[in-house]
Amino acid sequence: MRIYITGSKGQLGRALMRRLAHHDLLGVDLPEVDLTDLAAARSSLAAFQPDVIIHAAAYTDVDGAARNPDLAYRVNALGTRNVAVAGEAIGAALLAISTNEVFDGAKFEPYLEFDLTNPINPYAKSKLAAEVFVRDLTTRFYIVRTAWLYAPGGNNFVKKIIARADMDGQLRVVTDEISSPTYAEDLIAAIEQLISTGAYGIYHFTNDGACSRYEFAQKILELSGRAHIPIEPIVLADYPRPSTPPPYAPLRNFCGAQIGITLRPWADALADYLQHEQF
């Protein structure tokens, strides 16, 4: 299969390039291809003629998006619009990566693919705008929402928790932000299964289960041999930041499970990651 991967230098993009290397791949990223330029997107995609586009490129700095919403909309919304338009012109299917943050966190039970979206911060609003472009402008698409992603070699929550624990000898982590940690290797396995099905639509792919940031940090320390390091539980109000995350936004994989695509429990995936990652 010919697969065009955007954001190939990012955390997820690098993992996609490595895990899908047995396919015919082209990975693109800045500065070589600027997907906020429609002409550049059209030229690059037309030259490669992929069967499927995996659109992983995004502006994922949620606090940066709160400070500069225009940048978030330009990259996440209009960049996706350009990929959708260019991909549709050559007949490629499009798989776009989205986020649990398109929900407001007020449901207080895991979100289904069918639940109404209601983003509460600029990053999430820009990602929902991207979803709308995908749905409106393409005829064959998958939207894959995920959450709390970490990958080998990436700059992610797991790495930051271990680095801060080693540096400070103690941690303060919020208890009232809850979602589903997701190991990129498991997400990619699910994506590879999905694009072979032609079962287009919206999917929620996270590792199974949910936890708070505090519980996630506890498990990271436990599994990395740092259980002795104390963690002080705090709440979001104690940790002011430009962006407001949804307080409770685990994702339920309903649609994927109907076609046999499931992901293992998040703690098992984390243990696997910690066994193979260098710190």
One Martini backbone bead per residue (centre of mass of N, CA, C, O) as a GRO file, in nm:
protein
  279
    1MET     BB    1   0.098   0.036   0.021
    2ARG     BB    2   0.037   0.376  -0.032
    3ILE     BB    3   0.184   0.608   0.207
    4TYR     BB    4   0.101   0.925   0.345
    5ILE     BB    5   0.297   1.115   0.585
    6THR     BB    6   0.233   1.344   0.816
    7GLY     BB    7   0.451   1.451   1.045
    8SER     BB    8   0.734   1.269   1.034
    9LYS     BB    9   0.895   1.427   1.287
   10GLY     BB   10   0.715   1.339   1.493
   11GLN     BB   11   0.620   1.129   1.727
   12LEU     BB   12   0.416   0.974   1.546
   13GLY     BB   13   0.556   0.986   1.270
   14ARG     BB   14   0.806   0.817   1.340
   15ALA     BB   15   0.647   0.564   1.419
   16LEU     BB   16   0.510   0.523   1.147
   17MET     BB   17   0.765   0.492   0.972
   18ARG     BB   18   0.866   0.240   1.122
   19ARG     BB   19   0.604   0.045   1.133
   20LEU     BB   20   0.538   0.102   0.797
   21ALA     BB   21   0.798   0.014   0.616
   22HIS     BB   22   0.651  -0.221   0.436
   23HIS     BB   23   0.559   0.011   0.291
   24ASP     BB   24   0.489   0.272   0.067
   25LEU     BB   25   0.661   0.562   0.161
   26LEU     BB   26   0.575   0.912   0.255
   27GLY     BB   27   0.737   1.166   0.432
   28VAL     BB   28   0.620   1.479   0.576
   29ASP     BB   29   0.767   1.810   0.645
   30LEU     BB   30   0.914   2.043   0.792
   31PRO     BB   31   1.028   2.248   0.532
   32GLU     BB   32   0.957   2.091   0.268
   33VAL     BB   33   0.639   2.079   0.360
   34ASP     BB   34   0.366   2.313   0.348
   35LEU     BB   35   0.032   2.254   0.441
   36THR     BB   36  -0.064   2.566   0.445
   37ASP     BB   37  -0.006   2.513   0.139
   38LEU     BB   38  -0.197   2.415  -0.113
   39ALA     BB   39   0.006   2.382  -0.347
   40ALA     BB   40   0.201   2.197  -0.192
   41ALA     BB   41   0.002   1.971  -0.132
   42ARG     BB   42  -0.074   1.906  -0.423
   43SER     BB   43   0.208   1.842  -0.534
   44SER     BB   44   0.295   1.616  -0.339
   45LEU     BB   45   0.051   1.422  -0.381
   46ALA     BB   46   0.058   1.398  -0.691
   47ALA     BB   47   0.347   1.270  -0.704
   48PHE     BB   48   0.274   1.003  -0.522
   49GLN     BB   49  -0.003   0.861  -0.518
   50PRO     BB   50  -0.180   0.762  -0.285
   51ASP     BB   51  -0.401   0.560  -0.110
   52VAL     BB   52  -0.304   0.686   0.173
   53ILE     BB   53  -0.360   0.923   0.433
   54ILE     BB   54  -0.164   1.022   0.718
   55HIS     BB   55  -0.271   1.277   0.943
   56ALA     BB   56  -0.030   1.394   1.190
   57ALA     BB   57  -0.021   1.679   1.156
   58ALA     BB   58   0.040   1.928   1.422
   59TYR     BB   59  -0.064   2.155   1.671
   60THR     BB   60   0.007   2.045   2.022
   61ASP     BB   61   0.024   2.314   2.180
   62VAL     BB   62  -0.211   2.400   2.398
   63ASP     BB   63  -0.095   2.663   2.521
   64GLY     BB   64  -0.011   2.793   2.253
   65ALA     BB   65  -0.302   2.801   2.139
   66ALA     BB   66  -0.411   2.998   2.356
   67ARG     BB   67  -0.208   3.230   2.272
   68ASN     BB   68  -0.238   3.120   1.941
   69PRO     BB   69  -0.506   3.052   1.758
   70ASP     BB   70  -0.424   3.111   1.464
   71LEU     BB   71  -0.210   2.892   1.443
   72ALA     BB   72  -0.393   2.651   1.502
   73TYR     BB   73  -0.585   2.700   1.260
   74ARG     BB   74  -0.378   2.693   1.033
   75VAL     BB   75  -0.269   2.406   1.088
   76ASN     BB   76  -0.520   2.226   1.174
   77ALA     BB   77  -0.739   2.329   0.977
   78LEU     BB   78  -0.612   2.429   0.702
   79GLY     BB   79  -0.416   2.195   0.666
   80THR     BB   80  -0.642   1.984   0.646
   81ARG     BB   81  -0.792   2.106   0.412
   82ASN     BB   82  -0.558   2.069   0.210
   83VAL     BB   83  -0.535   1.762   0.231
   84ALA     BB   84  -0.825   1.699   0.152
   85VAL     BB   85  -0.829   1.832  -0.127
   86ALA     BB   86  -0.576   1.688  -0.246
   87GLY     BB   87  -0.671   1.395  -0.194
   88GLU     BB   88  -0.941   1.402  -0.352
   89ALA     BB   89  -0.815   1.466  -0.636
   90ILE     BB   90  -0.659   1.159  -0.625
   91GLY     BB   91  -0.828   0.935  -0.450
   92ALA     BB   92  -0.763   0.943  -0.152
   93ALA     BB   93  -0.747   0.834   0.149
   94LEU     BB   94  -0.833   0.958   0.489
   95LEU     BB   95  -0.634   0.983   0.791
   96ALA     BB   96  -0.724   1.149   1.089
   97ILE     BB   97  -0.590   1.300   1.367
   98SER     BB   98  -0.731   1.320   1.686
   99THR     BB   99  -0.918   1.422   1.990
  100ASN     BB  100  -1.055   1.423   2.310
  101GLU     BB  101  -1.088   1.752   2.321
  102VAL     BB  102  -1.371   1.770   2.165
  103PHE     BB  103  -1.454   1.742   2.454
  104ASP     BB  104  -1.574   1.877   2.773
  105GLY     BB  105  -1.607   1.665   3.033
  106ALA     BB  106  -1.931   1.647   3.139
  107LYS     BB  107  -2.024   1.337   3.135
  108PHE     BB  108  -1.864   1.118   3.316
  109GLU     BB  109  -1.807   0.929   3.064
  110PRO     BB  110  -1.725   0.763   2.814
  111TYR     BB  111  -1.672   0.839   2.484
  112LEU     BB  112  -1.837   0.827   2.199
  113GLU     BB  113  -1.849   0.865   1.857
  114PHE     BB  114  -2.163   0.991   1.889
  115ASP     BB  115  -2.093   1.222   2.046
  116LEU     BB  116  -2.104   1.538   2.127
  117THR     BB  117  -1.932   1.812   2.059
  118ASN     BB  118  -1.730   2.047   2.297
  119PRO     BB  119  -1.503   2.256   2.291
  120ILE     BB  120  -1.282   2.452   2.545
  121ASN     BB  121  -1.035   2.506   2.347
  122PRO     BB  122  -0.837   2.607   2.089
  123TYR     BB  123  -0.717   2.341   2.010
  124ALA     BB  124  -0.985   2.181   1.997
  125LYS     BB  125  -1.124   2.367   1.790
  126SER     BB  126  -0.915   2.313   1.562
  127LYS     BB  127  -0.970   2.002   1.550
  128LEU     BB  128  -1.269   2.018   1.481
  129ALA     BB  129  -1.233   2.174   1.220
  130ALA     BB  130  -1.081   1.945   1.086
  131GLU     BB  131  -1.307   1.737   1.093
  132VAL     BB  132  -1.503   1.897   0.917
  133PHE     BB  133  -1.333   1.899   0.664
  134VAL     BB  134  -1.318   1.597   0.626
  135ARG     BB  135  -1.627   1.544   0.606
  136ASP     BB  136  -1.686   1.765   0.370
  137LEU     BB  137  -1.422   1.695   0.152
  138THR     BB  138  -1.459   1.380   0.181
  139THR     BB  139  -1.542   1.034   0.090
  140ARG     BB  140  -1.275   0.891   0.232
  141PHE     BB  141  -1.276   0.839   0.586
  142TYR     BB  142  -1.075   0.873   0.886
  143ILE     BB  143  -1.135   0.930   1.233
  144VAL     BB  144  -0.881   0.949   1.491
  145ARG     BB  145  -0.914   0.929   1.825
  146THR     BB  146  -0.701   1.042   2.091
  147ALA     BB  147  -0.475   1.003   2.391
  148TRP     BB  148  -0.206   1.051   2.566
  149LEU     BB  149   0.055   1.038   2.393
  150TYR     BB  150   0.320   0.787   2.345
  151ALA     BB  151   0.668   0.756   2.229
  152PRO     BB  152   0.943   0.668   2.105
  153GLY     BB  153   1.146   0.954   2.148
  154GLY     BB  154   0.948   1.132   2.287
  155ASN     BB  155   0.778   1.426   2.405
  156ASN     BB  156   0.634   1.332   2.710
  157PHE     BB  157   0.484   1.258   3.001
  158VAL     BB  158   0.671   1.031   3.085
  159LYS     BB  159   0.939   1.178   3.050
  160LYS     BB  160   0.870   1.421   3.236
  161ILE     BB  161   0.826   1.267   3.498
  162ILE     BB  162   1.108   1.138   3.518
  163ALA     BB  163   1.276   1.396   3.502
  164ARG     BB  164   1.146   1.540   3.749
  165ALA     BB  165   1.203   1.322   3.957
  166ASP     BB  166   1.517   1.326   3.922
  167MET     BB  167   1.551   1.636   3.983
  168ASP     BB  168   1.344   1.685   4.250
  169GLY     BB  169   1.217   1.424   4.420
  170GLN     BB  170   0.930   1.542   4.325
  171LEU     BB  171   0.562   1.577   4.297
  172ARG     BB  172   0.292   1.748   4.107
  173VAL     BB  173  -0.042   1.616   4.046
  174VAL     BB  174  -0.331   1.580   3.888
  175THR     BB  175  -0.672   1.444   3.965
  176ASP     BB  176  -0.889   1.619   3.752
  177GLU     BB  177  -0.753   1.459   3.501
  178ILE     BB  178  -0.919   1.238   3.266
  179SER     BB  179  -0.801   0.946   3.078
  180SER     BB  180  -0.622   0.778   2.792
  181PRO     BB  181  -0.355   0.624   2.761
  182THR     BB  182  -0.121   0.610   2.465
  183TYR     BB  183   0.040   0.386   2.266
  184ALA     BB  184   0.167   0.418   1.957
  185GLU     BB  185   0.201   0.120   1.879
  186ASP     BB  186  -0.103   0.054   1.918
  187LEU     BB  187  -0.225   0.265   1.736
  188ILE     BB  188  -0.088   0.170   1.472
  189ALA     BB  189  -0.204  -0.113   1.463
  190ALA     BB  190  -0.496  -0.008   1.437
  191ILE     BB  191  -0.457   0.157   1.180
  192GLU     BB  192  -0.366  -0.073   0.995
  193GLN     BB  193  -0.626  -0.228   1.018
  194LEU     BB  194  -0.825  -0.008   0.923
  195ILE     BB  195  -0.705   0.053   0.626
  196SER     BB  196  -0.791  -0.252   0.534
  197THR     BB  197  -1.123  -0.223   0.542
  198GLY     BB  198  -1.304   0.040   0.450
  199ALA     BB  199  -1.423   0.149   0.736
  200TYR     BB  200  -1.556   0.427   0.748
  201GLY     BB  201  -1.492   0.688   1.000
  202ILE     BB  202  -1.527   0.702   1.348
  203TYR     BB  203  -1.261   0.675   1.602
  204HIS     BB  204  -1.155   0.516   1.918
  205PHE     BB  205  -0.799   0.518   2.004
  206THR     BB  206  -0.716   0.357   2.301
  207ASN     BB  207  -0.624   0.253   2.570
  208ASP     BB  208  -0.754   0.072   2.804
  209GLY     BB  209  -0.903   0.284   3.000
  210ALA     BB  210  -0.853   0.493   3.304
  211CYS     BB  211  -0.702   0.807   3.430
  212SER     BB  212  -0.517   1.005   3.602
  213ARG     BB  213  -0.242   1.186   3.616
  214TYR     BB  214  -0.166   1.078   3.892
  215GLU     BB  215  -0.194   0.772   3.827
  216PHE     BB  216   0.003   0.776   3.594
  217ALA     BB  217   0.250   0.867   3.757
  218GLN     BB  218   0.253   0.636   3.957
  219LYS     BB  219   0.300   0.413   3.741
  220ILE     BB  220   0.561   0.519   3.629
  221LEU     BB  221   0.724   0.497   3.889
  222GLU     BB  222   0.675   0.200   3.951
  223LEU     BB  223   0.782   0.080   3.663
  224SER     BB  224   1.073   0.258   3.697
  225GLY     BB  225   1.178   0.247   4.008
  226ARG     BB  226   1.013   0.524   4.164
  227ALA     BB  227   0.810   0.479   4.418
  228HIS     BB  228   0.963   0.667   4.639
  229ILE     BB  229   0.849   0.907   4.501
  230PRO     BB  230   0.677   1.178   4.574
  231ILE     BB  231   0.318   1.265   4.543
  232GLU     BB  232   0.122   1.546   4.498
  233PRO     BB  233  -0.203   1.615   4.516
  234ILE     BB  234  -0.384   1.801   4.275
  235VAL     BB  235  -0.547   2.062   4.106
  236LEU     BB  236  -0.614   2.255   3.841
  237ALA     BB  237  -0.634   2.520   4.018
  238ASP     BB  238  -0.317   2.478   4.112
  239TYR     BB  239  -0.251   2.479   3.775
  240PRO     BB  240  -0.194   2.725   3.598
  241ARG     BB  241  -0.309   2.778   3.255
  242PRO     BB  242  -0.399   2.869   2.939
  243SER     BB  243  -0.533   2.596   2.929
  244THR     BB  244  -0.842   2.391   2.916
  245PRO     BB  245  -0.910   2.091   3.011
  246PRO     BB  246  -1.081   1.822   3.013
  247PRO     BB  247  -1.163   1.647   3.299
  248TYR     BB  248  -1.344   1.413   3.131
  249ALA     BB  249  -1.190   1.213   2.843
  250PRO     BB  250  -1.257   0.935   2.776
  251LEU     BB  251  -1.243   0.667   2.538
  252ARG     BB  252  -1.468   0.470   2.346
  253ASN     BB  253  -1.435   0.161   2.175
  254PHE     BB  254  -1.684   0.080   1.956
  255CYS     BB  255  -1.634   0.065   1.644
  256GLY     BB  256  -1.374  -0.105   1.638
  257ALA     BB  257  -1.484  -0.355   1.793
  258GLN     BB  258  -1.686  -0.440   1.559
  259ILE     BB  259  -1.401  -0.507   1.374
  260GLY     BB  260  -1.163  -0.615   1.584
  261ILE     BB  261  -1.053  -0.342   1.729
  262THR     BB  262  -0.811  -0.345   1.989
  263LEU     BB  263  -0.679  -0.237   2.308
  264ARG     BB  264  -0.489  -0.251   2.558
  265PRO     BB  265  -0.413  -0.184   2.854
  266TRP     BB  266  -0.246   0.087   2.973
  267ALA     BB  267  -0.048  -0.053   3.177
  268ASP     BB  268   0.071  -0.260   2.978
  269ALA     BB  269   0.181  -0.055   2.774
  270LEU     BB  270   0.366   0.098   2.967
  271ALA     BB  271   0.549  -0.139   3.042
  272ASP     BB  272   0.654  -0.182   2.756
  273TYR     BB  273   0.777   0.095   2.710
  274LEU     BB  274   0.976   0.093   2.962
  275GLN     BB  275   1.146  -0.156   2.855
  276HIS     BB  276   1.242   0.013   2.569
  277GLU     BB  277   1.317   0.277   2.695
  278GLN     BB  278   1.527   0.558   2.723
  279PHE     BB  279   1.660   0.754   3.030
   0.00000   0.00000   0.00000
